[in-house]
Amino acid sequence: MPIMSSDDFSIHTTDCEKVDDGMPLGDLPDEVTSIDDLDCECWSDHDSLAEI
């Protein structure tokens, strides 16, 4: 499940070390159309949005 950081509103995986406090998201925002739209390295284990 993706988590939105409360610090900078970036999106991370639940096991990401860079997100300390955040809000769980049911789905990724509509603006995210590709895995490349997610900036954090925590998404590098995923090849596509279909895996999320």
ROVO-627566 format. One record per residue: x, y negated, z of N, C-alpha, C in turn; residue in one letter; chain. Coordinates in Angstrom, 1 decimal, always signed. Atoms other than C-alpha are relative to their C-alpha. Layout:
N
{neast X, nnorth Y, nup Z, caeast X, canorth Y, caup Z, ceast X, cnorth Y, cup Z, type a, mol A}
...
This chain:
52
{neast +0.8, nnorth +1.2, nup +0.0, caeast +0.0, canorth +0.0, caup +0.0, ceast +0.9, cnorth -1.2, cup +0.0, type m, mol A}
{neast -0.8, nnorth +1.2, nup +0.0, caeast +1.4, canorth -3.4, caup -0.9, ceast -0.3, cnorth -0.9, cup +1.2, type p, mol A}
{neast +0.1, nnorth +0.9, nup -1.1, caeast +2.0, canorth -6.0, caup +1.8, ceast +0.5, cnorth -1.4, cup -0.5, type i, mol A}
{neast -0.4, nnorth +1.4, nup +0.3, caeast +2.1, canorth -9.8, caup +1.3, ceast +0.6, cnorth -0.6, cup +1.2, type m, mol A}
{neast -0.8, nnorth +0.6, nup -1.1, caeast +4.7, canorth -11.5, caup +3.4, ceast -0.7, cnorth -1.3, cup +0.4, type s, mol A}
{neast +0.6, nnorth +1.2, nup -0.5, caeast +3.3, canorth -14.3, caup +5.6, ceast +1.0, cnorth -1.2, cup -0.1, type s, mol A}
{neast -1.0, nnorth +1.0, nup +0.1, caeast +6.6, canorth -16.2, caup +5.2, ceast +0.0, cnorth -0.7, cup -1.4, type d, mol A}
{neast -0.1, nnorth +0.7, nup +1.3, caeast +6.7, canorth -16.8, caup +1.4, ceast -1.0, cnorth +0.6, cup -1.0, type d, mol A}
{neast +1.1, nnorth -0.6, nup +0.8, caeast +3.7, canorth -14.8, caup +0.1, ceast +0.5, cnorth +0.9, cup -1.1, type f, mol A}
{neast -0.6, nnorth -1.0, nup +0.9, caeast +6.0, canorth -12.4, caup -1.8, ceast -0.7, cnorth +1.4, cup +0.4, type s, mol A}
{neast +0.7, nnorth -1.3, nup -0.2, caeast +4.7, canorth -8.8, caup -2.2, ceast +1.1, cnorth +1.1, cup +0.1, type i, mol A}
{neast -0.9, nnorth -1.0, nup -0.3, caeast +6.5, canorth -5.8, caup -0.8, ceast -0.7, cnorth +1.3, cup +0.3, type h, mol A}
{neast +0.5, nnorth -1.3, nup -0.4, caeast +6.1, canorth -2.1, caup -0.1, ceast -0.1, cnorth +0.1, cup +1.5, type t, mol A}
{neast +0.2, nnorth -0.1, nup -1.4, caeast +5.1, canorth -0.9, caup +3.3, ceast +1.2, cnorth +0.3, cup +0.8, type t, mol A}
{neast -1.3, nnorth -0.4, nup -0.7, caeast +8.6, canorth +0.4, caup +4.1, ceast +1.1, cnorth -1.0, cup -0.3, type d, mol A}
{neast -1.0, nnorth +1.0, nup +0.3, caeast +10.4, canorth -2.7, caup +2.9, ceast +0.6, cnorth -0.7, cup +1.3, type c, mol A}
{neast -0.6, nnorth +0.6, nup -1.1, caeast +12.9, canorth -4.1, caup +5.4, ceast +0.0, cnorth -1.5, cup +0.0, type e, mol A}
{neast +0.0, nnorth +1.5, nup +0.1, caeast +12.6, canorth -7.7, caup +4.1, ceast -1.3, cnorth -0.6, cup +0.5, type k, mol A}
{neast +1.3, nnorth +0.6, nup -0.4, caeast +8.9, canorth -8.1, caup +5.1, ceast -0.2, cnorth +0.4, cup +1.5, type v, mol A}
{neast +0.2, nnorth -0.2, nup -1.4, caeast +8.6, canorth -8.5, caup +8.9, ceast -1.5, cnorth +0.0, cup +0.4, type d, mol A}
{neast +1.4, nnorth +0.2, nup -0.4, caeast +5.1, canorth -9.7, caup +9.2, ceast -0.8, cnorth -0.3, cup -1.3, type d, mol A}
{neast +0.8, nnorth +0.2, nup +1.3, caeast +2.4, canorth -9.6, caup +6.5, ceast -1.4, cnorth +0.5, cup +0.1, type g, mol A}
{neast +1.3, nnorth -0.4, nup +0.1, caeast -1.0, canorth -8.8, caup +5.4, ceast -0.1, cnorth +1.1, cup -1.0, type m, mol A}
{neast +0.1, nnorth -1.1, nup +1.0, caeast -1.8, canorth -5.4, caup +3.8, ceast -1.0, cnorth -0.4, cup -1.1, type p, mol A}
{neast +0.9, nnorth +0.3, nup +1.2, caeast -3.4, canorth -5.7, caup +0.3, ceast -0.6, cnorth +1.3, cup -0.5, type l, mol A}
{neast +0.7, nnorth -1.2, nup +0.6, caeast -5.9, canorth -3.3, caup -1.1, ceast +0.5, cnorth +0.2, cup -1.5, type g, mol A}
{neast -0.5, nnorth +0.0, nup +1.4, caeast -4.7, canorth -4.1, caup -4.7, ceast +1.0, cnorth -1.1, cup -0.2, type d, mol A}
{neast -0.9, nnorth +1.0, nup +0.4, caeast -2.0, canorth -6.1, caup -6.3, ceast -0.8, cnorth -1.2, cup -0.6, type l, mol A}
{neast +0.7, nnorth +1.2, nup +0.6, caeast -3.0, canorth -9.7, caup -7.3, ceast -0.1, cnorth +0.2, cup -1.6, type p, mol A}
{neast +0.2, nnorth -0.1, nup +1.5, caeast -4.2, canorth -10.1, caup -10.9, ceast +1.2, cnorth -0.6, cup -0.8, type d, mol A}
{neast -1.2, nnorth +0.6, nup +0.7, caeast -1.1, canorth -12.1, caup -11.7, ceast +1.1, cnorth +1.0, cup -0.2, type e, mol A}
{neast -1.0, nnorth -1.1, nup +0.2, caeast +1.0, canorth -8.9, caup -11.4, ceast -0.5, cnorth +0.9, cup -1.1, type v, mol A}
{neast +0.4, nnorth -0.8, nup +1.2, caeast +0.8, canorth -7.3, caup -14.8, ceast +1.1, cnorth +1.0, cup -0.3, type t, mol A}
{neast -1.2, nnorth -0.9, nup +0.3, caeast +4.2, canorth -5.5, caup -14.8, ceast +0.8, cnorth +0.2, cup +1.3, type s, mol A}
{neast -0.8, nnorth -0.2, nup -1.2, caeast +6.5, canorth -4.0, caup -12.2, ceast +1.1, cnorth -1.0, cup +0.1, type i, mol A}
{neast -1.0, nnorth +1.0, nup +0.0, caeast +9.0, canorth -6.7, caup -13.3, ceast -0.6, cnorth -1.3, cup +0.7, type d, mol A}
{neast +0.5, nnorth +1.2, nup -0.6, caeast +6.6, canorth -9.3, caup -11.8, ceast +0.2, cnorth +0.0, cup +1.5, type d, mol A}
{neast -0.3, nnorth -0.1, nup -1.4, caeast +7.5, canorth -8.0, caup -8.3, ceast +1.5, cnorth -0.2, cup +0.2, type l, mol A}
{neast -1.4, nnorth +0.5, nup -0.1, caeast +10.7, canorth -9.7, caup -7.2, ceast +0.9, cnorth +0.9, cup +0.9, type d, mol A}
{neast -0.8, nnorth -0.7, nup -1.1, caeast +11.8, canorth -7.6, caup -4.2, ceast +0.6, cnorth +1.4, cup -0.6, type c, mol A}
{neast -0.6, nnorth -1.3, nup +0.4, caeast +14.2, canorth -4.6, caup -4.7, ceast -0.8, cnorth +1.2, cup +0.6, type e, mol A}
{neast +0.7, nnorth -1.1, nup -0.6, caeast +11.8, canorth -2.5, caup -2.6, ceast -0.9, cnorth +0.7, cup -1.1, type c, mol A}
{neast +0.8, nnorth -0.6, nup +1.1, caeast +9.9, canorth -1.8, caup -5.9, ceast +0.8, cnorth +0.8, cup -1.0, type w, mol A}
{neast -0.8, nnorth -0.6, nup +1.0, caeast +12.9, canorth -0.4, caup -7.7, ceast -0.2, cnorth +1.6, cup -0.1, type s, mol A}
{neast +0.2, nnorth -1.4, nup +0.0, caeast +11.9, canorth +3.2, caup -6.8, ceast -1.2, cnorth +0.3, cup -1.0, type d, mol A}
{neast +1.1, nnorth -0.2, nup +0.9, caeast +8.8, canorth +2.7, caup -9.0, ceast +0.3, cnorth -0.4, cup -1.5, type h, mol A}
{neast -0.2, nnorth +0.3, nup +1.4, caeast +8.9, canorth +2.8, caup -12.8, ceast -1.1, cnorth -0.9, cup -0.6, type d, mol A}
{neast +1.1, nnorth +0.7, nup +0.6, caeast +5.5, canorth +1.3, caup -13.5, ceast -1.0, cnorth -0.3, cup +1.1, type s, mol A}
{neast +1.1, nnorth +0.3, nup -0.9, caeast +2.4, canorth -0.2, caup -11.8, ceast -0.9, cnorth +1.2, cup +0.2, type l, mol A}
{neast +0.9, nnorth -1.2, nup -0.1, caeast +0.6, canorth +3.1, caup -12.5, ceast +0.4, cnorth +0.9, cup +1.2, type a, mol A}
{neast -0.4, nnorth -0.8, nup -1.2, caeast +2.7, canorth +4.7, caup -9.7, ceast -0.4, cnorth -0.6, cup +1.3, type e, mol A}
{neast +0.3, nnorth +0.7, nup -1.3, caeast +1.6, canorth +2.2, caup -7.1, ceast -1.4, cnorth +0.3, cup +0.5, type i, mol A}
